[in-house]
Amino acid sequence: MIELIQQIYSVLGVAIEANSGDAMGIASVLLILLASASKFFSKDDSKSEPRIERAAEEVKPAVEKSAPIPEEKEEPEVATEPKISWNERLKKGLGRSRDQVWGKIGGLFTGNPLTDDQVEELEELLYGADLGPKTTMELMDQLQAKLKSDSFSAEDFKTFLSGFIKEQMDDVQQNIDTELFDFPEGGFGKTKVIMIVGVNGAGKTTTIGKLATKLTAQGAKVVVGACDTFRAAAVDQLQVWCDRANATMIRAKEGANPSGVGYEALQTALNEKADYCLLDTAGRLHTKQNLMEELTKSKNVLKKLDPETPDHVLLVIDAITGQNALRQAKEFNQALGLSGLIFTKCDGSSKAGSAVSIVKELQVPITYIGVGESVEDLDKFNLDAYLNALLEASPQ
């Protein structure tokens, strides 16, 4: 060690003779440097390892979140909403009419004889319920003997009224042709042509879409003629319905001759041996004679292809229009010879009484009734179910 130190002195040009003290001093310095170096590297290693572990821990959750490994487990059963029956839909749809109109009438009967003022109020309420003057007078005549009775309750009145209305309508309602609702297995052997008419806004187009949906769901082949060529939006709406129902739709350019579209639709239905041909006619105001004559022309054009067509002419009536609906029905019946009625929007503020006077006066049955926007909200008209939903009473 002393020799090594002396060599270092010589290289550095230092004229000092190395001794054991120098060796001990340099050895001490080297030991201190080695100890410091050892401590430094030891601390660095201890610090770097946790950093690596922490980095790995930070990356790991991010990977697991972005790409989780799915666990195999049994899928839970999906809860389905209970299906609402038609009678429940009908009762809900007629709820406003039942509570605000017929409920008020029934509320007059408390088990005590009616006063003269109450009898007058009863008559006014019946007129306001859209029964019509003639039907109201007949009802009041039959009620006279009961109005002074102290045992005639609200429930008795409901039962009486239900029986009265059924008597007015039942015979006509028995004449409904079931081919309007039920497609028989094996078909009819010919195309059934249904011409559907009504004023704009009554729900004619959506009703046709619902009918197409109901019939195709039974396996029937349906062709729809979009003859309301003056309303492009209505034609587009009907196209959506037909696409959903998988029904064939015949349409033309806006403003085309409605009769020509009807003719082409029926020709297509006959060529394809369709089971039904539904014709959406242009909406007409019943007060415009020239427009009503065009409807008659459209009907007659169909007879060039089949003298027996159409099989049915159905009038769509907005129940909210009240007694004005009776006037509409008279004009359309005179021009076209109606075979059935479709009452729509019975879930609104309709009094529902106009159905009685229309059926009785025209001797034309109600075929369908609508109480909402969905397909399930349109169904065949059943008089007993209607009276039960409207009055919460069954006829005796």
C-alpha positions as CSV (number, residue, x, y, z in Angstrom):
1,M,0.0,0.0,0.0
2,I,2.9,2.4,0.9
3,E,4.6,1.6,-2.4
4,L,1.3,2.3,-4.3
5,I,1.0,5.6,-2.5
6,Q,4.7,6.5,-3.3
7,Q,4.0,5.8,-7.0
8,I,1.1,8.1,-6.9
9,Y,3.1,10.9,-5.3
10,S,5.8,10.4,-8.0
11,V,3.2,10.7,-10.9
12,L,1.8,13.8,-9.3
13,G,5.4,15.3,-8.8
14,V,5.0,15.6,-5.1
15,A,8.4,15.3,-3.2
16,I,7.0,13.5,-0.2
17,E,8.0,10.1,1.1
18,A,5.1,7.9,1.7
19,N,4.7,6.3,5.2
20,S,2.3,4.1,7.1
21,G,0.3,7.1,8.3
22,D,-0.5,8.1,4.8
23,A,-1.6,4.5,4.0
24,M,-3.9,4.4,7.1
25,G,-5.4,7.8,6.1
26,I,-6.1,6.9,2.5
27,A,-7.5,3.5,3.6
28,S,-9.9,5.3,6.0
29,V,-11.0,7.7,3.1
30,L,-11.7,4.7,0.8
31,L,-13.7,2.9,3.5
32,I,-15.8,6.0,4.0
33,L,-16.4,6.4,0.2
34,L,-17.3,2.7,-0.1
35,A,-19.7,3.0,2.7
36,S,-21.3,6.0,1.2
37,A,-21.6,4.4,-2.2
38,S,-23.1,1.3,-0.7
39,K,-25.7,3.4,1.2
40,F,-26.5,5.4,-1.9
41,F,-27.2,2.4,-4.1
42,S,-29.1,0.7,-1.4
43,K,-31.5,3.7,-1.0
44,D,-31.9,4.0,-4.7
45,D,-32.9,0.4,-5.0
46,S,-35.4,0.6,-2.2
47,K,-37.0,3.7,-3.8
48,S,-37.2,2.3,-7.3
49,E,-38.9,-0.9,-6.4
50,P,-42.0,0.6,-4.8
51,R,-42.3,3.0,-7.7
52,I,-42.5,0.1,-10.1
53,E,-45.0,-1.7,-8.0
54,R,-47.2,1.4,-7.7
55,A,-47.0,2.0,-11.5
56,A,-48.1,-1.6,-12.0
57,E,-51.0,-1.1,-9.6
58,E,-52.1,2.1,-11.3
59,V,-52.2,0.4,-14.8
60,K,-53.9,-2.8,-13.6
61,P,-57.2,-1.2,-12.6
62,A,-57.4,0.8,-15.8
63,V,-57.0,-2.3,-17.9
64,E,-59.6,-4.2,-15.9
65,K,-62.1,-1.3,-16.2
66,S,-61.7,-0.9,-20.0
67,A,-61.8,-4.6,-20.7
68,P,-63.5,-6.5,-17.9
69,I,-63.5,-10.3,-18.1
70,P,-67.2,-11.4,-18.0
71,E,-68.2,-13.9,-15.4
72,E,-70.2,-16.8,-16.5
73,K,-73.5,-16.7,-14.6
74,E,-77.1,-17.5,-15.3
75,E,-79.1,-14.7,-16.9
76,P,-81.9,-13.4,-14.7
77,E,-85.5,-13.6,-16.0
78,V,-86.7,-10.4,-17.5
79,A,-89.9,-9.2,-15.9
80,T,-92.7,-8.4,-18.5
81,E,-95.5,-5.9,-17.9
82,P,-98.9,-7.6,-17.5
83,K,-101.0,-7.3,-20.7
84,I,-104.0,-5.1,-20.3
85,S,-107.2,-6.7,-21.5
86,W,-109.5,-5.0,-24.0
87,N,-112.2,-4.5,-21.4
88,E,-109.8,-2.8,-19.1
89,R,-108.7,-0.5,-22.0
90,L,-112.3,0.2,-22.9
91,K,-113.2,1.1,-19.3
92,K,-110.2,3.3,-18.9
93,G,-110.9,5.1,-22.3
94,L,-114.5,5.8,-21.4
95,G,-113.6,6.9,-17.8
96,R,-114.0,10.6,-18.4
97,S,-117.4,10.1,-20.1
98,R,-118.5,7.8,-17.3
99,D,-117.4,10.1,-14.5
100,Q,-118.2,13.6,-15.9
101,V,-121.4,12.9,-17.8
102,W,-123.2,9.7,-16.8
103,G,-122.0,9.8,-13.3
104,K,-123.5,13.2,-12.8
105,I,-126.8,11.9,-14.1
106,G,-126.8,9.0,-11.8
107,G,-125.9,11.2,-8.9
108,L,-129.4,12.8,-9.0
109,F,-130.9,9.6,-7.8
110,T,-130.4,9.3,-4.1
111,G,-133.3,7.0,-3.2
112,N,-135.7,9.9,-2.7
113,P,-138.3,11.2,-5.2
114,L,-136.9,13.7,-7.7
115,T,-138.1,17.3,-7.4
116,D,-139.3,19.2,-10.4
117,D,-136.0,21.1,-10.5
118,Q,-134.1,17.8,-10.5
119,V,-136.3,16.3,-13.2
120,E,-135.5,19.4,-15.3
121,E,-131.8,19.1,-14.6
122,L,-131.9,15.4,-15.6
123,E,-133.4,16.3,-18.9
124,E,-130.7,18.9,-19.6
125,L,-128.0,16.4,-18.7
126,L,-129.4,13.9,-21.1
127,Y,-129.5,16.4,-23.9
128,G,-125.9,17.4,-23.1
129,A,-124.9,13.7,-23.2
130,D,-125.4,13.8,-27.0
131,L,-128.3,11.3,-27.0
132,G,-130.2,13.5,-29.3
133,P,-133.7,15.1,-28.9
134,K,-135.7,12.1,-30.0
135,T,-133.9,9.5,-27.9
136,T,-133.9,11.8,-24.9
137,M,-137.7,12.4,-25.1
138,E,-138.3,8.6,-25.3
139,L,-136.0,8.0,-22.3
140,M,-137.8,10.7,-20.2
141,D,-141.2,9.2,-21.1
142,Q,-140.1,5.8,-19.9
143,L,-138.6,7.3,-16.7
144,Q,-141.7,9.3,-15.6
145,A,-143.2,6.6,-13.5
146,K,-139.8,5.9,-11.7
147,L,-138.8,9.5,-11.0
148,K,-141.4,9.9,-8.2
149,S,-140.4,6.6,-6.6
150,D,-138.6,6.8,-3.3
151,S,-136.9,3.4,-4.0
152,F,-135.3,4.3,-7.3
153,S,-131.6,4.5,-6.6
154,A,-128.5,5.4,-8.7
155,E,-127.8,1.7,-9.3
156,D,-131.4,1.2,-10.4
157,F,-131.0,4.1,-12.8
158,K,-127.8,2.7,-14.3
159,T,-129.5,-0.7,-14.9
160,F,-132.5,1.0,-16.4
161,L,-130.4,3.2,-18.7
162,S,-128.3,0.3,-19.8
163,G,-131.3,-1.7,-20.7
164,F,-132.8,1.3,-22.6
165,I,-129.7,1.9,-24.7
166,K,-129.4,-1.8,-25.5
167,E,-133.0,-1.9,-26.7
168,Q,-132.2,1.0,-29.0
169,M,-129.1,-0.5,-30.6
170,D,-129.1,-4.3,-30.2
171,D,-131.1,-5.3,-33.2
172,V,-128.9,-3.3,-35.5
173,Q,-125.7,-4.5,-33.9
174,Q,-126.6,-8.1,-34.6
175,N,-126.1,-7.4,-38.3
176,I,-122.3,-6.9,-38.2
177,D,-120.4,-9.1,-40.7
178,T,-117.7,-11.0,-38.9
179,E,-115.4,-10.9,-42.0
180,L,-114.5,-7.4,-40.9
181,F,-112.7,-8.8,-37.9
182,D,-111.9,-12.4,-38.4
183,F,-109.9,-13.9,-41.2
184,P,-111.0,-17.5,-41.6
185,E,-108.5,-20.3,-42.2
186,G,-108.3,-21.0,-45.9
187,G,-109.4,-17.4,-46.8
188,F,-112.6,-16.2,-48.4
189,G,-111.9,-17.3,-52.0
190,K,-112.1,-13.7,-53.2
191,T,-110.7,-10.3,-52.3
192,K,-112.8,-8.4,-49.7
193,V,-112.8,-4.7,-50.6
194,I,-113.3,-2.2,-47.7
195,M,-113.8,1.4,-48.6
196,I,-113.1,3.7,-45.6
197,V,-114.4,7.3,-45.6
198,G,-114.6,10.2,-43.2
199,V,-113.8,13.9,-42.7
200,N,-110.2,14.9,-42.1
201,G,-109.1,14.7,-38.5
202,A,-111.4,11.9,-37.5
203,G,-108.5,9.4,-37.4
204,K,-109.2,7.7,-40.7
205,T,-105.6,7.1,-41.8
206,T,-104.3,5.7,-38.5
207,T,-107.5,3.5,-38.2
208,I,-106.7,1.9,-41.6
209,G,-103.1,1.3,-40.5
210,K,-104.4,-0.5,-37.4
211,L,-106.9,-2.6,-39.4
212,A,-104.1,-3.6,-41.8
213,T,-102.0,-4.6,-38.8
214,K,-104.8,-6.7,-37.2
215,L,-105.6,-8.5,-40.4
216,T,-102.1,-9.3,-41.4
217,A,-101.4,-10.6,-37.9
218,Q,-104.1,-13.2,-38.6
219,G,-102.3,-14.4,-41.7
220,A,-104.3,-12.3,-44.3
221,K,-102.7,-10.8,-47.3
222,V,-103.6,-7.1,-47.4
223,V,-103.3,-4.4,-50.1
224,V,-103.9,-0.8,-49.1
225,G,-104.7,2.0,-51.5
226,A,-103.6,5.4,-50.4
227,C,-106.3,7.4,-52.2
228,D,-106.0,10.5,-50.1
229,T,-103.6,12.0,-52.6
230,F,-104.1,15.6,-51.4
231,R,-102.3,15.0,-48.1
232,A,-98.8,13.8,-48.6
233,A,-98.2,13.6,-44.8
234,A,-101.2,11.2,-44.5
235,V,-99.8,9.0,-47.3
236,D,-96.4,8.9,-45.7
237,Q,-98.0,8.0,-42.3
238,L,-99.9,5.2,-43.9
239,Q,-96.7,3.9,-45.6
240,V,-95.1,3.6,-42.1
241,W,-98.1,1.6,-40.9
242,C,-98.1,-0.7,-44.0
243,D,-94.4,-1.3,-43.7
244,R,-94.8,-2.4,-40.1
245,A,-97.8,-4.6,-40.9
246,N,-96.1,-6.1,-44.0
247,A,-98.9,-5.0,-46.1
248,T,-98.6,-3.9,-49.8
249,M,-99.4,-0.2,-50.3
250,I,-100.3,1.4,-53.6
251,R,-99.6,5.2,-53.8
252,A,-99.3,7.8,-56.5
253,K,-97.9,11.3,-56.8
254,E,-99.4,14.1,-54.8
255,G,-102.6,15.4,-56.4
256,A,-103.2,12.4,-58.5
257,N,-106.7,11.2,-59.2
258,P,-108.0,9.4,-56.1
259,S,-110.3,7.2,-58.3
260,G,-107.3,6.0,-60.3
261,V,-105.3,5.1,-57.2
262,G,-108.3,3.1,-55.9
263,Y,-108.6,1.3,-59.2
264,E,-104.9,0.4,-59.3
265,A,-105.0,-0.8,-55.7
266,L,-107.9,-3.1,-56.4
267,Q,-106.3,-4.4,-59.6
268,T,-103.1,-5.2,-57.7
269,A,-105.2,-7.0,-55.0
270,L,-107.0,-9.1,-57.5
271,N,-103.8,-10.0,-59.4
272,E,-102.1,-11.0,-56.2
273,K,-105.2,-12.7,-54.9
274,A,-105.1,-10.6,-51.7
275,D,-107.6,-11.4,-49.0
276,Y,-108.3,-7.7,-48.2
277,C,-108.1,-4.5,-50.1
278,L,-108.4,-1.4,-47.8
279,L,-109.0,1.9,-49.5
280,D,-108.2,5.1,-47.7
281,T,-110.3,7.8,-49.4
282,A,-109.7,11.5,-49.5
283,G,-111.1,13.2,-46.5
284,R,-114.3,15.1,-47.4
285,L,-116.5,17.6,-45.6
286,H,-120.0,16.2,-45.6
287,T,-121.2,19.8,-46.3
288,K,-119.5,20.0,-49.7
289,Q,-121.7,18.3,-52.3
290,N,-119.2,18.3,-55.1
291,L,-116.6,16.5,-53.0
292,M,-119.1,13.9,-51.9
293,E,-120.0,13.3,-55.5
294,E,-116.3,12.5,-56.2
295,L,-116.4,9.9,-53.5
296,T,-119.4,8.3,-55.3
297,K,-117.4,8.4,-58.5
298,S,-114.5,6.6,-56.7
299,K,-116.9,3.9,-55.6
300,N,-118.3,3.4,-59.0
301,V,-114.9,3.2,-60.7
302,L,-114.2,0.1,-58.6
303,K,-117.2,-1.7,-60.1
304,K,-115.4,-1.8,-63.5
305,L,-113.1,-4.4,-62.0
306,D,-115.7,-6.2,-59.9
307,P,-119.4,-5.2,-60.0
308,E,-120.0,-6.4,-56.4
309,T,-117.4,-4.1,-54.9
310,P,-116.9,-2.6,-52.4
311,D,-118.0,-5.2,-50.0
312,H,-118.1,-2.7,-47.1
313,V,-118.1,1.1,-46.7
314,L,-117.1,2.1,-43.3
315,L,-117.4,5.6,-41.9
316,V,-114.8,6.8,-39.3
317,I,-116.4,9.1,-36.8
318,D,-114.7,11.2,-34.2
319,A,-116.8,10.6,-31.1
320,I,-115.9,14.0,-29.7
321,T,-118.0,15.8,-32.4
322,G,-121.2,14.8,-30.6
323,Q,-124.4,15.3,-32.5
324,N,-122.5,16.7,-35.5
325,A,-121.4,13.1,-36.0
326,L,-125.0,12.2,-36.7
327,R,-125.2,14.8,-39.5
328,Q,-121.9,13.5,-41.0
329,A,-123.2,9.9,-40.9
330,K,-126.5,10.9,-42.7
331,E,-124.6,12.6,-45.5
332,F,-122.1,9.8,-46.1
333,N,-124.8,7.2,-45.8
334,Q,-126.9,9.0,-48.4
335,A,-124.0,9.3,-50.8
336,L,-122.4,5.9,-50.4
337,G,-124.7,3.5,-48.5
338,L,-122.7,2.8,-45.3
339,S,-122.4,-0.7,-44.0
340,G,-120.6,0.1,-40.7
341,L,-119.2,2.8,-38.4
342,I,-115.9,3.1,-36.6
343,F,-116.0,5.3,-33.5
344,T,-112.6,6.8,-32.7
345,K,-111.2,9.0,-29.9
346,C,-113.6,7.7,-27.3
347,D,-110.9,8.3,-24.7
348,G,-111.3,12.0,-25.0
349,S,-114.1,14.4,-23.9
350,S,-116.8,12.6,-25.9
351,K,-120.2,12.2,-24.2
352,A,-120.5,8.8,-26.1
353,G,-124.3,9.3,-26.4
354,S,-124.2,10.1,-30.1
355,A,-123.6,6.4,-30.8
356,V,-127.1,5.6,-29.7
357,S,-128.9,8.1,-32.0
358,I,-126.7,7.3,-35.0
359,V,-127.2,3.5,-34.9
360,K,-130.9,3.8,-34.3
361,E,-131.6,6.5,-36.9
362,L,-129.4,5.1,-39.7
363,Q,-129.8,1.4,-38.8
364,V,-126.0,1.1,-39.4
365,P,-124.0,-0.9,-36.8
366,I,-120.8,0.2,-35.0
367,T,-118.1,-2.2,-36.1
368,Y,-115.0,-0.9,-34.3
369,I,-114.3,1.4,-31.4
370,G,-111.0,3.2,-30.6
371,V,-109.9,4.4,-27.2
372,G,-106.2,5.3,-27.8
373,E,-103.3,5.5,-30.2
374,S,-101.9,1.9,-30.2
375,V,-103.1,-1.0,-32.3
376,E,-104.4,-2.7,-29.1
377,D,-106.6,0.4,-28.5
378,L,-108.8,-0.4,-31.5
379,D,-111.1,-3.5,-31.3
380,K,-114.5,-4.8,-32.4
381,F,-117.5,-3.1,-30.8
382,N,-119.4,-5.2,-28.3
383,L,-122.5,-3.5,-27.0
384,D,-122.6,-5.2,-23.6
385,A,-118.9,-4.5,-22.9
386,Y,-119.5,-0.9,-24.1
387,L,-122.4,-0.4,-21.7
388,N,-120.6,-1.9,-18.8
389,A,-117.6,0.3,-19.3
390,L,-119.7,3.4,-19.8
391,L,-122.2,3.0,-17.0
392,E,-120.7,0.2,-14.9
393,A,-124.0,-1.6,-15.1
394,S,-125.2,-4.6,-17.2
395,P,-128.7,-4.5,-18.8
396,Q,-131.3,-6.8,-17.3
